[in-house]
Amino acid sequence: MNNITKYLKKNFLVSSSKTVVTSLVTLLLLPLIIERLGLKLYGIISLTLLFSGTSSLIDLGLSKAVILLSNKTSENKIISSALYINLIIISILTIPFILLQLLSVDLLGSHLNIDKTNKFLILNTGFLLLTLMLLNNLCKAILESKYKVHIVNLTLAIYTPTLYTIIFVLSFFTEQCITYILTPFVLTLLMLLFNIIYIKQHTTIKIIKVTKKDLKHVIKKSLAFLNIGLINSMIMPIMRYAFVILVADVGLYAIFDLSFKIAMLANSFILSLATPMFAVFSKEIQENSRKMIQVSYRIFYISTALYLTTTLAYYLFGSYFLTFLNISSKNLDLLYNITFLLIISLGSVALVEIFYRYFLANNQLIKAFLLKLIVPIIGLMLFFVFKGIDLIYRFIYAYGTGLIISAIAIALSFMIYNKNKISIKI
């Protein structure tokens, strides 16, 4: 347990540092970038990253399967099988993607206010980013299973500031969209290369030949995570894609994207407590069940304190910090309001993330799936109920309510399941 405590502390420090650095860079550079390039060009950069956000969905639960199985079986077989499956997935995706473009299917909608050349660049660069992120996800899963998730956070701490810095510097020399579309692709490629080199030098992982039996074993466990992955990973990209199609305004999409970025940054401190626990639970939950439940509750209490502090801080000072973005007062009010709603709703899910990861590691996958299924069901129902509201608020109200109800259900489910197992000491 001492090693686990050290690991959690190390990860929290690195993750917190990542959040602070990313927040400072975002606060300092993003306003300057938007001022120099405008919301429309910033929106184009955000659209380039749209499809890479589906990488957690497209990997079919492989990342979770790698973490769970590598502790119980030959890790080289598991990881090699996962890599081969990933390459098969990429090959299968490439064919329909090319065919749709050859058939002139407009994947971004015909009413989006950007020209055909930039649409083509965004789509194809976005697809390449998706393939890189699939491979990056596998690297992250390997590092997490080896108790090195702090390395993942370190690379992410470097990635975002570097991306914004390069874009800001480039803004002095060019306004060509292709430059800003390709920049995240190059950085993501470099991040993948770093992960591969680090794994090669600091672990005993090797890619080996595997049998059909090995592939089936990994696929079987991956598919067990797939339903959960579908819920967790598809909601955000689908919502963003639907927003692009329905609103057809790059500037408004930029506001929409900014609100999620800020809300996720605000809640990243909470998530940093729960994120490394899946690997810990996978190894310890059977032999140290009572201890793991105690740890879960303690992390929940700390998360609650962080959640209340973050929400209050944004309520009091959020509008002040947002003025640094140098956008119109109308867009500023809109951004403040929807970001506040997202901090509350996304934060409620971050609070109970520790319970959710416990269910996953304890192989309670059906329960985890049903608890997450609440979000799209409630969200979709409320999207039609709120049809008289402005479209951007309609998305946020529906999605946010679904998140909060799901979070309450997860917390109650965990407490009821473990009600008589231990007495909690605070």
Secondary structure, 3 states (H helix, E strand, C coil): CHHHHHHHHHHHHHHHHHHHHHHHHHHHHHHHHHHHHHHHHHHHHHHHCCHHHHHHHHCCCHHHHHHHHCCCCCHHHHHHHHHHHHHHHHHHHHHHHHHHHHCCCCCCCCCCCCCHHHHHHHHHHHHHHHHHHHHHHHHHHHHHHCCCHHHHHHHHHHHHHHHHHHHHHHCCCCCCHHHHHHHHHHHHHHHHHHHHHHHHHHCCCCCCCCCHHHHHHHHHHHHHHHHHHHHHHHHHHHHHHHHHHHHCCHHHHHHHHHHHHHHHHHHHHHHHHHCCHHHHHHHHCCCCHHHHHHHHHHHHHHHHHHHHHHHHHHHHHHHHHHHHHCCCHHHHHHHHHHHHHHHHHHHHHHHCHHHHHHHHHCCCHHHHHHHHHHHHHHHHHHHHHCCCCCHHHHHHHHHHHHHHHHHHHHHHHHHHHCCCCCCCCC
